[in-house]
Amino acid sequence: MITRQQALDFAHEWVSAWNAHDLDRVLSHYTDDFEMSSPFIVAMGIEPSGTLKGKDKVGDYWRKAMVKYPDLHFGLIETFSCVNTIIIYYTSIAGKKAAEFFTLNEEGKVYKAMGHYD
């Protein structure tokens, strides 16, 4: 079970890793076989289904995104948690609002993530 403090710590570290543009640090939050879904996967021409599986594939996608958006900066708005899930609500590229939904395993690593954007 995820405590409120664990969810807050996760959110702050996740945002900090993205803002540092440190891909290895970002990926450290995820299992090797995690699954990521996002409309940006489709928009960037990476995968028409919008879903990627595995650190290698998602890492390649995020590497391209970091190059495409060199001024990428996230601003944490709120963090929500449940038994084994966390939602991070934040400002994203060009001030757009975003919410990431994470499902975590017993070790606190994300094995499924979904990005939602306005």
C-alpha contacts under 8 A as a table, 3 or more apart, distances in Angstrom:
res1	aa1	res2	aa2	distance
1	M	83	V	4.94
1	M	84	N	5.71
1	M	106	E	7.93
2	I	6	Q	6.10
2	I	7	A	6.56
2	I	81	S	7.29
2	I	82	C	6.94
2	I	83	V	5.67
2	I	84	N	5.75
2	I	85	T	7.53
3	T	6	Q	5.13
3	T	7	A	6.32
3	T	81	S	7.85
4	R	7	A	5.15
4	R	8	L	6.24
4	R	81	S	6.70
5	Q	8	L	5.05
5	Q	9	D	6.04
6	Q	9	D	5.07
6	Q	10	F	6.00
7	A	10	F	5.09
7	A	11	A	6.14
7	A	79	T	7.00
7	A	80	F	7.37
7	A	81	S	6.25
7	A	86	I	6.35
8	L	11	A	5.12
8	L	12	H	6.18
8	L	79	T	6.37
9	D	12	H	5.28
9	D	13	E	6.11
10	F	13	E	5.25
10	F	14	W	5.93
11	A	14	W	5.10
11	A	15	V	6.12
11	A	76	L	7.84
11	A	79	T	6.71
11	A	88	I	6.33
12	H	15	V	5.33
12	H	16	S	6.02
12	H	76	L	7.59
13	E	16	S	5.00
13	E	17	A	6.05
14	W	17	A	5.20
14	W	18	W	6.39
14	W	26	V	6.35
14	W	29	H	7.52
15	V	18	W	5.19
15	V	19	N	6.10
15	V	74	F	6.19
15	V	75	G	7.42
15	V	76	L	6.95
16	S	19	N	5.07
16	S	20	A	6.11
17	A	20	A	5.14
17	A	21	H	6.35
17	A	22	D	5.63
17	A	23	L	7.46
17	A	25	R	5.70
17	A	26	V	5.33
18	W	21	H	4.96
18	W	22	D	6.30
18	W	23	L	7.33
18	W	26	V	6.23
18	W	73	H	7.28
18	W	74	F	7.21
19	N	22	D	7.75
19	N	72	L	6.95
19	N	73	H	5.23
19	N	74	F	6.30
21	H	66	M	6.99
22	D	25	R	5.34
22	D	26	V	6.28
23	L	26	V	4.96
23	L	27	L	6.06
23	L	59	G	7.39
23	L	62	W	7.60
23	L	63	R	7.10
24	D	27	L	5.12
24	D	28	S	6.14
25	R	28	S	5.12
25	R	29	H	7.42
26	V	29	H	6.06
27	L	30	Y	5.57
27	L	55	K	7.07
27	L	59	G	7.21
28	S	31	T	7.86
29	H	108	G	7.98
29	H	109	K	5.43
29	H	110	V	6.14
30	Y	34	F	6.33
30	Y	55	K	7.62
30	Y	109	K	4.96
30	Y	110	V	4.47
30	Y	111	Y	6.12
31	T	34	F	5.26
31	T	54	G	7.98
31	T	55	K	7.44
31	T	109	K	5.75
31	T	110	V	5.93
31	T	111	Y	5.49
32	D	54	G	5.64
32	D	55	K	5.21
33	D	53	K	6.09
33	D	54	G	4.10
33	D	55	K	6.24
33	D	111	Y	6.91
34	F	53	K	5.70
34	F	54	G	5.17
34	F	55	K	6.67
34	F	110	V	6.72
34	F	111	Y	4.13
34	F	112	K	5.43
34	F	113	A	7.71
35	E	51	T	6.92
35	E	52	L	5.71
35	E	53	K	4.28
35	E	54	G	6.25
35	E	111	Y	6.19
35	E	112	K	4.78
35	E	113	A	6.23
36	M	51	T	5.54
36	M	52	L	5.33
36	M	53	K	6.34
36	M	58	V	7.09
36	M	112	K	6.01
36	M	113	A	4.83
36	M	114	M	5.73
36	M	115	G	7.84
37	S	41	I	7.38
37	S	50	G	5.42
37	S	51	T	4.21
37	S	52	L	6.48
37	S	113	A	6.42
37	S	114	M	4.73
37	S	115	G	6.28
38	S	41	I	5.49
38	S	42	V	7.39
38	S	50	G	5.48
38	S	51	T	6.61
38	S	114	M	5.95
38	S	115	G	4.90
38	S	116	H	6.88
39	P	42	V	5.29
39	P	43	A	6.24
39	P	50	G	5.73
39	P	115	G	7.53
39	P	116	H	7.78
40	F	43	A	4.70
40	F	44	M	5.84
40	F	50	G	7.43
41	I	44	M	5.48
41	I	45	G	6.49
41	I	46	I	5.33
41	I	47	E	5.94
41	I	48	P	7.52
41	I	50	G	5.07
41	I	51	T	7.07
41	I	61	Y	7.41
42	V	45	G	5.16
42	V	46	I	5.93
42	V	47	E	5.52
42	V	48	P	5.12
42	V	49	S	6.89
42	V	50	G	5.05
43	A	46	I	7.67
45	G	48	P	6.94
46	I	50	G	7.92
46	I	61	Y	7.09
47	E	50	G	5.56
47	E	51	T	6.83
47	E	52	L	7.36
48	P	51	T	7.98
52	L	57	K	6.40
52	L	58	V	6.08
53	K	57	K	6.52
53	K	58	V	6.80
54	G	57	K	5.62
54	G	58	V	6.20
55	K	58	V	5.20
55	K	59	G	5.45
56	D	59	G	5.08
56	D	60	D	6.17
57	K	60	D	5.23
57	K	61	Y	6.40
58	V	61	Y	5.01
58	V	62	W	6.11
59	G	62	W	5.09
59	G	63	R	5.95
60	D	63	R	5.07
60	D	64	K	6.34
61	Y	64	K	5.25
61	Y	65	A	6.28
62	W	65	A	4.84
62	W	66	M	6.09
63	R	66	M	5.17
63	R	67	V	6.42
64	K	67	V	5.15
64	K	68	K	6.10
65	A	68	K	4.96
65	A	69	Y	5.92
66	M	69	Y	5.17
66	M	70	P	5.67
66	M	72	L	7.07
67	V	70	P	5.49
69	Y	72	L	5.30
69	Y	93	I	7.67
72	L	92	S	7.31
72	L	93	I	5.82
73	H	92	S	6.36
73	H	93	I	6.70
74	F	90	Y	6.36
74	F	91	T	5.42
74	F	92	S	4.92
74	F	93	I	7.37
75	G	90	Y	5.28
75	G	91	T	4.92
75	G	92	S	6.88
76	L	79	T	7.94
76	L	88	I	7.42
76	L	89	Y	6.43
76	L	90	Y	4.44
76	L	91	T	6.61
77	I	88	I	7.80
77	I	89	Y	5.48
77	I	90	Y	4.79
77	I	91	T	7.12
78	E	88	I	6.19
78	E	89	Y	5.12
78	E	90	Y	6.81
79	T	86	I	7.11
79	T	87	I	5.79
79	T	88	I	4.74
79	T	89	Y	6.13
80	F	86	I	5.65
80	F	87	I	5.01
80	F	88	I	6.51
81	S	84	N	7.60
81	S	85	T	5.68
81	S	86	I	4.39
81	S	87	I	6.25
82	C	85	T	5.22
82	C	86	I	6.47
84	N	103	T	5.98
84	N	104	L	5.53
84	N	105	N	7.17
85	T	101	F	7.15
85	T	102	F	5.43
85	T	103	T	4.55
85	T	104	L	5.99
86	I	101	F	5.95
86	I	102	F	5.19
86	I	103	T	6.75
86	I	104	L	7.97
87	I	99	A	6.38
87	I	100	E	5.42
87	I	101	F	4.53
87	I	102	F	6.23
88	I	99	A	5.40
88	I	100	E	5.22
88	I	101	F	6.77
89	Y	97	K	7.42
89	Y	98	A	5.78
89	Y	99	A	4.32
89	Y	100	E	6.66
90	Y	97	K	5.90
90	Y	98	A	5.37
90	Y	99	A	6.26
91	T	95	G	5.36
91	T	96	K	5.50
91	T	97	K	4.54
91	T	98	A	5.89
92	S	95	G	5.39
92	S	96	K	5.15
92	S	97	K	5.91
92	S	98	A	6.18
93	I	96	K	5.80
96	K	117	Y	7.18
96	K	118	D	6.38
97	K	117	Y	5.96
97	K	118	D	5.66
98	A	115	G	7.13
98	A	116	H	5.54
98	A	117	Y	4.42
98	A	118	D	6.47
99	A	115	G	6.02
99	A	116	H	5.09
99	A	117	Y	6.49
100	E	113	A	6.80
100	E	114	M	5.66
100	E	115	G	4.54
100	E	116	H	6.10
101	F	113	A	5.47
101	F	114	M	5.15
101	F	115	G	6.48
101	F	116	H	7.98
102	F	110	V	6.06
102	F	111	Y	7.62
102	F	112	K	5.85
102	F	113	A	4.52
102	F	114	M	6.74
103	T	110	V	5.57
103	T	111	Y	6.03
103	T	112	K	5.20
103	T	113	A	6.41
104	L	107	E	7.66
104	L	108	G	5.38
104	L	109	K	5.16
104	L	110	V	4.29
104	L	111	Y	5.82
104	L	112	K	7.26
105	N	108	G	5.36
105	N	109	K	5.55
105	N	110	V	6.41
105	N	111	Y	6.68
106	E	109	K	7.46
110	V	113	A	6.95
